[in-house]
């Protein structure tokens, strides 16, 4: 409301200076309509005036400001463009007015965005784009507001436009990077990640998305190099787990086992990673270590399904190690658990 009042005050000051030089009673009517808080009537009066005075640049300027008062931003810009066509000397004034209204909408958008009122924020940033479409930051904040509201598809064009206007906007590039990755556009994700890495060589998120994307594209050698670079920077347990899964799929069970244990050291799920370790030991036919891992899983498990899986691994280990009686005892335990299940 305060911004509205300021806008109207500026409008009145500007139009008053215009109308002092105009004898036509039309301007008195426009002035009266504005003072009475009826910009719609003022707009009609100016439009009527312009039908008989189509080259009146001052009138077009006044019309633009009246439309701004009504939040008719597209019509405002059209009136300002007509003003400039009628008299190019008015361009400084129209540019100043557009900057003023852009700033008012931008600040309002930031305020409601911070309050998580995403729809209102989107509307303000859309207004900014109508007023001055060449300002990249409004496109980016529109994309961020749309993302925050949960609409990835609509956010993408706004972020792409941001980078068209300002390729150095790394926040927009990071948002776009994540959109590409989570929508399965891995090649585009890699491109954006590598642009970020050129500027920020140790950007962990860019390294992470690049490695994961190469992995999902089955680019074995490039994924391997990317994972090695990622692990050199990251202490995140999930990165070690992803690299372990990659190594397992490609038959490097020893490396996968080691990475799973490193994940545990970095705070990863002990149960989840011990299961991965057990699978590696099974593929290696390392039954002695497998029996110990299966027992560790049983100690921390609290679900029947996990217990059965661990007991089955223990059973396999005992059979392979020739511990037949113990294997039979495990078979009995599995049967007892199974009978309890509905």
N, C-alpha and C positions, 0 to 999 in steps of 0.2 A: 504494500500500500504506500509506503514511503517513497519507493522508486517511482510509482505511478504519479504521485503528487509532484515529484521533482520534474518528471517528464512533462507534465501538464504546465508547470510553471515556466519551463524553458520554452515550451510551445507558445504560451501566451506572450512571453517577452519577445520572441522572434516574430510572431504574427502581428503583434502590436506595432513593431517597428516597420513592418511591411505596410500595414494598413494605414499608417499615418500619411503615407504618400498616395493613398488611393481614396478618391472622392466617392466611389460607388458605394451605395448603402449596403450592398451585399456583404461587405466586410464587417459592418456593424452587426449584421445578423449572425455572421459566423462567430464574431467575438462574443456576442451574447449567448449563443448556444454553448460555447465552450465554458463560459463562466457559470452557466447553469448545469454543467456536467452532462451535456447531451452531445457527445462527439458525432453521433450518427447524423444528427441534424446539420452539424457543421460540415460534415463530409458531403452531404447532399447539396448544400449551398455552394461549396467550392466546385463540385463537379458541374453544377449548373453554370457557374461562372466560366469554367473552362470550355464549355460548349461554344460560347461566343468569344472567348479569348484563348484559343488553343496554343498560343505561343507564350503564355504568361509563366515564366520560370518560377517566379515567386509564389504563384498560386500552386504550382505543382509541388514545390517544397512544403508549403503549408499543408497540402493534402497528404503528403507523406507523413508528416508529423501527426496529423489527426489520426491516420490509420495506425500509426505506431501506438497511439494512446488506446486504440481498440484491440491491440495485439494482432492486427492484420499485417503480419510481417512481409508476406509475399507482395501484397498490394502496396505496402510502404516502399519496397525496393522498386516496384514498377513506377510509382509516382516520382521517386528520386531519379530514376533513369530518364523519365520524360523531362524532368527539370534540367538535367544535364544536356539533353538533346536540344532543348529550347535555348539554353544559354550555358555554354561550357564553363563560364566563370563561376558557376554555382557548385562545381564538383568538390571544391574544398569543403563547402558547407555540408553537402550530402555525405561526403566521406566521414566528416566529424560526427554527424548525426548517427550514421550507421555504427561507427565505433562505440558511441555512447550506448546505443541500444544493445549492441552485441555484448558489451561488458556487463550491462544490467542483467541480461539473460544468463550470461556465463556465471556470474557470482550467485545468482539465484539457483542455478543448476548445481553448483558445487555445494551450496548449503543443504539442499534437499537430498543430494546424493549422500552426504555425510550422515543424514538422518535416515538413510536407507529407504527413502521414498523414490523408488527407481522409476516409476512411470512419470512422475512430475519432473524428475531429473532429465529423462529422455526428451520430454516435451521442450524443456528449456534449451537443451543442446541442439535439438532439431531447429528451434528458432534461430540459434546462433548460426547454424549452417545456411539457413535461408538468407540471413542478413549478410554474412560474410563467408561464403563457402570456401574461400581460400585459406582460412585459419585452421591448421591441421589439428590443433589440440581439441577443438570442439568435436571433431569426428572421432578422435580417440576416446574422449570421455563419453560420448554417445555409445560407442562400442562397449566400454566398461560398464555403463549402466545397464545395457541390454544383457551383457554377460551375467551381471549380478542378479538380473531378473530370471536367468535360467534359459535364455534363448540364444543358443550358440549360432544357429544358422543366420539369424538377423544381425548378430554382432560382427560376423566376418566381413561383410562389405564395408562397414564403417571403418574397421581396422585396416583393410586393404587401402581404402581411400586415404587414410592417415599417412601411410607410408608412401603413397603416390605424391602427396604434398610435402612430406618431410621424412626422408629415408633415415634420418638420425633419431627418430622417435623409437627408442629401444623398448619402452613400455608397450607400445602398440605391437612391436615385433614379438615380444615375449607372449603377449596374449594370443597372437595369431599362431605362433609356434605351438602352443598348447591346443588350440582349436584344431589345427591340422592333425596333430598326433592323435587326439582322442576321437576324431572322426575318421581315422584310418587313412588319411592323406599323408603317408609317411615320406614320400619323396619331397613334398613341399615343406614338411616339418624339418627335414634334413637341410634343405636350402636355407631356411630361416635360422636354424641352429648354427650353420657355418658362417652366416653373416655376423651373428652375434659373437662367435668365437674369434673372428678377425679383429673385432674391437675389444673384446674381453676374453683373453686367451684362457683364463681359469674359470669361466662361467660354468658352474657345475650343472645347472639346469639345462643349458644348451648341450653340454657333453652327454648328459643323461638321455635327453630326448634323441640325440643323434645315435647313440649306441642302441637304444631300444628300437629305434626305427629301422636301422640296418638289420637288427636281429629279426624283426617282424617281416622284413623284405627277403629274408633268407640270404643276405649278402654276408656269407660266412667270414671271409677274410677282413672285410671292412668293419664288420661288427666286432670281430676279435680286437682289432686295433682300437676301435672306439671304446670298447669295454675296458681295455688296459689303460687308456687315458683317463677314463672315468674313475676307475678304482684308485688311480694315482692321486685323485683329488678328493674323493668322497669318503666319508665315514658312515654313510647311511647304510644300515643293515640290508634294506631292500635292494640296493644296488649289488651287493655281494650275492644275494639270493638269485637275482636275475642273471648275473654272470655265471653262477653255479649251474643254473638251469640250462644256459647256453652250452656250457662245457659238457654237461651230462648228455644233451641231445646229440652232441658231436663226438661222443665216445671217450672223452677225456675224464674218466671217472675219478682219478686221483685229484685232479685240479678241482673238480666239482665238489668233492668231499672236503678239500681244504677250504674252499670258499664258503661252504656251508658252516664250517666250524668258525670261520672268521666272522660270519654274520652273527653267530651267537655271541661272540666277544663284543660285538658292537651293538648289542641290545636286541637282536632279532629273536623271534620266537624259538625257544629251545626245543619245544615239541616239533614244530614244523621243520626245523633244520635237522633234527635228529632223524626224522623220517627220511629226509633227503640223503643224509649220510648212510642210513641203512640201505637205501636203494643202490647207492654207489657200491657199498660193500657186497651186496648181493650180486651185482653185475661183475665185480672183481672175483667173486667166489671166495671172498675172505670171510669164511664162516666163523672163525674164532672171534674176530672183532665184531662181526654181525651179531653174534649171540650177546655180547656185552652191550651193544647199542640197543638191541631189542629189550633187554632188561632195563636199561635207562628209560626207554620210552614207557614201559609198564609202570615204572616208579612215579612218573609225572602225569600219566594219562588218567582221565576220569570218565571216559566214555567207553561203552562196550565195543563199538565198532573199531576204535583205535586199539583197544586191548586185544581184540581178535586178530587184527592185522599184525600187531607186535608178537603175539603168541605164535602166529603162523610163521613169522620170520624165525622165531626161536626154535620152532619145530623143525624147520628146514635146516637150521644150523646144527642142531643136535643129530639129526639124521646123517648129515654130511660128515660130522665128526665121529660118527659111530656110537653116539650116546643114545642107544635105542630105548632104554628104559625111561630116560628123561623125556625123550620125544613122545613116548606113549602117555606119560603123565600130562604133557602139554595137550595132547589130543583130548584127554578127558576134561581138562579145563575149558577147552574151546567148546566142547559139547555142552558143558554145564551153562556157559554163558549164552549159547545159542538157544537152549531150552527155555531160558528166562525171558527171551525176547518174544513179544506178541506176534 
